[in-house]
């Protein structure tokens, strides 16, 4: 007999403003308890020292959280010149000190130009990537270093916001898998004096920006469960970039039974994904198999209620 999951069946997406000092998982568990939710997950780890946008998915939304993991992101960071740390940020131990040459904004801009576009990065040891089943940061804390494969990432934009004798502030828009600590270290190396970050804030991820974020104090001020759930965005906000298809009751029933449907209303290539709706209710995602044929890919457990005849 299946164990009954504790908590409430909460579904949706919360745009949370992560505070400094807590891990993403610590925040996730605290917010999940606050919502009394059966299931929750986040869409990309932020380091404990980092702040800002941490989308948290509840219930059915966790099925689609992977679409945010692949999204582009925007960060604002403070880079301190003249010191290299073992972690690439202010929480690490200083392992190298260098004199900082007099730098103008033009000097920094010339170096930044070499880091715009597609670049190569070596992931830091202080990261959650795994080596032989163990996270790299666990090995790093034991004083161990392993060879990491170089990866190609894209820096779509890097804007210098301010600078002084000690460092500068930078806003960057990057592809998935880009480490801002590593980017800052590489820029510092190119400037000839080394660097590490002292502050990092995520401003955007995919279609979401920080304007609608809520912090823990704001959530705790909402004493009513209904008021808290009213802050959630709908599940399909995670896949709004995909084309949509409305289906009738018969087609919805076939999809819910794992059967493909036929529709000539979408001109998509085989392998493409589409959002599926019945009477404006999100059912889940379908995959285009051949011209006009769409098979269910990932459906909501609640999708059966959207069919007019109630079949499940």
C-alpha positions as CSV (number, residue, x, y, z in Angstrom):
1,X,0.0,0.0,0.0
2,X,1.4,3.4,-1.0
3,X,2.4,5.7,1.8
4,X,0.3,8.8,2.0
5,X,2.3,11.9,1.5
6,X,2.2,14.4,4.3
7,X,1.1,18.0,3.7
8,X,-1.2,19.8,1.4
9,X,-1.4,19.4,-2.4
10,X,0.0,22.8,-3.2
11,X,0.8,23.5,-6.9
12,X,2.6,26.5,-8.4
13,X,5.7,28.6,-8.6
14,X,7.0,31.0,-6.0
15,X,9.6,33.7,-6.9
16,X,11.7,33.8,-3.7
17,X,14.3,36.3,-2.7
18,X,17.0,34.2,-1.1
19,X,18.9,35.8,1.8
20,X,22.7,35.6,2.3
21,X,24.1,32.9,4.5
22,X,21.6,30.1,3.9
23,X,21.9,27.3,1.4
24,X,19.3,26.9,-1.3
25,X,18.1,23.6,0.3
26,X,17.7,25.2,3.7
27,X,15.6,27.9,2.2
28,X,13.6,25.3,0.2
29,X,12.7,23.2,3.3
30,X,11.8,26.3,5.3
31,X,9.4,27.6,2.6
32,X,7.9,24.2,2.0
33,X,7.1,23.9,5.7
34,X,5.6,27.4,5.7
35,X,3.3,26.4,2.8
36,X,2.7,23.0,4.4
37,X,3.3,21.6,0.9
38,X,3.6,17.9,0.1
39,X,6.3,18.4,-2.4
40,X,8.7,21.2,-3.4
41,X,11.9,21.8,-5.3
42,X,14.1,24.7,-6.5
43,X,15.3,25.4,-10.0
44,X,19.0,25.9,-9.6
45,X,21.3,26.3,-6.6
46,X,22.6,29.6,-5.3
47,X,25.7,29.6,-3.2
48,X,25.1,30.4,0.5
49,X,26.8,33.8,0.1
50,X,24.6,34.6,-2.9
51,X,21.2,36.4,-2.8
52,X,18.3,37.0,-5.1
53,X,16.0,35.1,-7.3
54,X,15.3,31.5,-6.4
55,X,12.2,30.1,-8.1
56,X,10.6,27.4,-5.9
57,X,8.3,24.9,-7.5
58,X,5.4,23.2,-5.6
59,X,3.6,20.0,-6.4
60,X,2.9,19.5,-10.1
61,X,5.3,22.4,-11.0
62,X,8.2,20.2,-10.0
63,X,7.6,18.1,-13.1
64,X,8.6,21.1,-15.3
65,X,11.4,22.7,-13.2
66,X,14.1,21.3,-15.5
67,X,13.0,23.8,-18.1
68,X,14.4,26.6,-15.8
69,X,17.7,24.8,-15.2
70,X,18.5,25.3,-18.8
71,X,17.5,29.0,-18.8
72,X,19.8,32.0,-19.2
73,X,20.5,34.0,-16.0
74,X,21.4,37.5,-15.0
75,X,23.6,38.3,-12.1
76,X,25.1,41.4,-10.4
77,X,28.4,40.9,-8.7
78,X,31.1,42.8,-6.8
79,X,34.7,41.8,-7.8
80,X,37.6,42.5,-5.5
81,X,41.0,42.8,-7.2
82,X,44.3,41.8,-5.8
83,X,43.3,38.7,-3.9
84,X,42.7,35.1,-5.0
85,X,40.8,32.8,-2.7
86,X,40.6,29.0,-2.7
87,X,36.8,29.2,-3.3
88,X,36.7,32.1,-5.7
89,X,34.6,34.1,-3.2
90,X,35.0,36.0,0.1
91,X,34.1,33.0,2.1
92,X,37.3,31.2,1.1
93,X,40.9,31.5,2.3
94,X,43.2,34.0,0.5
95,X,45.9,32.0,-1.3
96,X,47.5,34.7,-3.3
97,X,47.9,38.5,-3.1
98,X,49.0,40.8,-5.9
99,X,49.4,44.5,-6.4
100,X,46.5,46.1,-8.2
101,X,47.7,48.4,-11.1
102,X,45.9,51.7,-11.7
103,X,42.9,50.8,-13.8
104,X,40.5,53.0,-15.7
105,X,37.1,52.0,-16.9
106,X,38.5,51.7,-20.4
107,X,41.2,49.3,-19.1
108,X,38.5,47.1,-17.6
109,X,36.2,47.3,-20.6
110,X,39.0,46.1,-22.9
111,X,39.5,43.0,-20.8
112,X,35.7,42.4,-20.5
113,X,35.5,42.4,-24.3
114,X,37.5,39.2,-24.3
115,X,35.0,37.5,-22.1
116,X,31.8,38.3,-24.1
117,X,30.4,35.6,-26.3
118,X,31.3,31.9,-26.1
119,X,34.2,31.2,-23.7
120,X,35.8,28.3,-22.1
121,X,35.5,27.7,-18.3
122,X,37.0,25.2,-15.9
123,X,34.4,24.6,-13.2
124,X,35.6,25.4,-9.7
125,X,36.5,22.8,-7.1
126,X,34.0,24.5,-4.8
127,X,30.9,23.4,-6.8
128,X,28.2,20.8,-6.6
129,X,29.5,18.9,-9.6
130,X,30.3,15.3,-8.9
131,X,33.5,13.3,-9.3
132,X,33.2,9.5,-8.9
133,X,29.9,10.0,-6.9
134,X,31.2,12.7,-4.6
135,X,30.5,16.5,-4.8
136,X,33.6,18.5,-5.7
137,X,33.2,20.9,-2.8
138,X,33.4,17.9,-0.4
139,X,36.7,16.9,-2.0
140,X,37.9,20.6,-1.8
141,X,37.2,20.7,1.9
142,X,39.5,17.7,2.3
143,X,42.2,19.6,0.5
144,X,41.9,17.5,-2.7
145,X,41.9,18.7,-6.3
146,X,40.8,16.7,-9.3
147,X,40.9,17.5,-13.0
148,X,37.7,19.1,-14.3
149,X,36.6,19.0,-17.9
150,X,36.6,22.4,-19.6
151,X,33.1,23.5,-20.7
152,X,32.0,26.1,-23.2
153,X,29.5,28.7,-21.9
154,X,28.2,32.0,-23.2
155,X,28.4,35.4,-21.7
156,X,25.7,37.3,-23.7
157,X,26.5,40.6,-22.0
158,X,28.9,41.9,-19.3
159,X,28.3,45.5,-18.2
160,X,30.6,47.5,-16.0
161,X,28.5,49.3,-13.5
162,X,31.1,51.0,-11.3
163,X,34.8,50.7,-10.4
164,X,37.3,52.0,-7.8
165,X,40.8,51.2,-6.7
166,X,39.8,47.9,-5.0
167,X,37.6,46.4,-7.7
168,X,34.4,46.8,-9.7
169,X,30.7,45.9,-10.0
170,X,29.5,43.9,-12.9
171,X,26.2,42.8,-14.3
172,X,26.3,39.8,-16.6
173,X,23.8,37.7,-18.6
174,X,25.0,34.2,-19.1
175,X,24.1,30.7,-20.3
176,X,23.4,27.8,-18.0
177,X,26.4,26.3,-16.3
178,X,28.3,29.6,-16.1
179,X,30.2,30.1,-12.8
180,X,30.4,33.8,-11.9
181,X,33.2,33.1,-9.4
182,X,35.3,31.6,-12.2
183,X,34.4,34.4,-14.6
184,X,35.6,36.9,-12.0
185,X,38.8,34.9,-11.3
186,X,39.6,34.8,-15.1
187,X,38.9,38.5,-15.5
188,X,41.2,39.2,-12.5
189,X,43.9,37.0,-14.1
190,X,43.6,38.9,-17.4
191,X,44.0,42.2,-15.5
192,X,47.2,40.9,-14.0
193,X,46.2,41.0,-10.3
194,X,43.8,38.2,-9.5
195,X,40.3,38.6,-8.1
196,X,37.4,37.0,-6.2
197,X,33.8,38.0,-5.7
198,X,32.5,39.6,-2.5
199,X,28.8,39.8,-3.4
200,X,26.5,38.0,-5.9
201,X,22.9,38.6,-6.6
202,X,20.7,36.8,-9.2
203,X,18.3,39.2,-10.9
204,X,16.7,37.0,-13.6
205,X,16.4,33.4,-14.6
206,X,14.6,32.6,-17.9
207,X,11.4,34.6,-18.1
208,X,11.4,35.6,-14.4
209,X,12.8,38.8,-13.0
210,X,13.2,40.0,-9.5
211,X,10.3,42.5,-9.4
212,X,7.9,39.9,-8.2
213,X,10.1,38.3,-5.6
214,X,9.0,37.7,-2.0
215,X,11.3,37.2,1.0
216,X,10.7,35.1,4.1
217,X,9.4,38.0,6.2
218,X,6.7,38.8,3.6
219,X,5.6,35.2,3.5
220,X,5.5,34.8,7.2
221,X,3.4,38.0,7.5
222,X,0.7,36.1,5.5
223,X,-1.1,34.2,8.3
224,X,-3.7,32.6,6.0
225,X,-2.8,29.6,3.8
226,X,-5.1,30.9,1.0
227,X,-3.2,34.2,1.1
228,X,0.2,32.4,0.8
229,X,-1.0,30.2,-2.1
230,X,-2.4,33.4,-3.8
231,X,1.3,34.4,-4.3
232,X,2.0,31.4,-6.5
233,X,2.3,31.6,-10.2
234,X,0.5,28.9,-12.3
235,X,2.4,25.7,-13.2
236,X,2.4,26.4,-16.9
237,X,4.4,29.6,-16.4
238,X,7.5,27.4,-16.5
239,X,6.8,26.3,-20.1
240,X,5.2,29.5,-21.6
241,X,7.9,29.6,-24.2
242,X,6.5,26.5,-25.9
243,X,3.6,26.6,-28.4
244,X,0.1,25.8,-27.1
245,X,-2.6,23.4,-28.4
246,X,-6.2,23.3,-27.2
247,X,-7.8,19.8,-27.3
248,X,-11.4,18.7,-27.0
249,X,-12.8,16.3,-24.4
250,X,-12.2,13.1,-26.5
251,X,-8.6,14.1,-27.3
252,X,-8.0,14.9,-23.6
253,X,-9.3,11.5,-22.6
254,X,-6.9,9.8,-25.1
255,X,-3.9,11.7,-23.8
256,X,-4.8,10.8,-20.2
257,X,-4.8,7.2,-21.2
258,X,-1.3,7.5,-22.7
259,X,-2.6,7.4,-26.3
260,X,-1.6,9.8,-29.1
261,X,-3.9,12.3,-30.7
262,X,-4.1,13.8,-34.2
263,X,-4.2,17.5,-34.8
264,X,-3.4,19.5,-37.9
265,X,-3.4,22.8,-36.0
266,X,0.3,22.7,-35.1
267,X,3.0,22.8,-37.8
268,X,5.9,21.6,-35.7
269,X,8.8,19.3,-36.4
270,X,9.0,15.8,-35.0
271,X,10.4,15.9,-31.5
272,X,9.0,19.4,-30.7
273,X,7.1,19.9,-27.4
274,X,3.8,21.6,-27.1
275,X,1.7,22.8,-24.2
276,X,-1.7,21.0,-24.0
277,X,-4.9,22.7,-22.8
278,X,-8.6,21.7,-22.3
279,X,-10.9,24.7,-21.8
280,X,-8.0,26.8,-20.8
281,X,-6.9,24.3,-18.2
282,X,-3.2,23.2,-18.5
283,X,-3.0,19.4,-19.0
284,X,0.8,19.0,-19.5
285,X,3.2,18.6,-22.4
286,X,3.0,16.6,-25.5
287,X,5.6,15.5,-28.0
288,X,5.2,15.8,-31.8
289,X,5.9,12.3,-33.2
290,X,5.0,12.8,-36.8
291,X,3.1,15.4,-38.8
292,X,-0.2,15.8,-37.0
293,X,0.4,13.2,-34.3
294,X,1.1,14.2,-30.7
295,X,1.8,11.9,-27.9
296,X,1.6,12.7,-24.1
297,X,5.0,13.6,-22.7
298,X,4.3,14.8,-19.1
299,X,0.8,15.3,-17.8
300,X,-0.5,16.7,-14.5
301,X,-2.0,14.4,-12.0
302,X,-4.9,16.8,-11.8
303,X,-5.5,16.8,-15.6
304,X,-8.4,14.3,-15.5
305,X,-10.6,16.9,-14.0
306,X,-10.3,19.0,-17.1
307,X,-12.1,16.4,-19.3
308,X,-15.8,17.0,-19.7
309,X,-16.8,13.4,-19.2
310,X,-14.4,12.9,-16.2
311,X,-12.5,10.0,-17.6
312,X,-9.1,9.4,-15.9
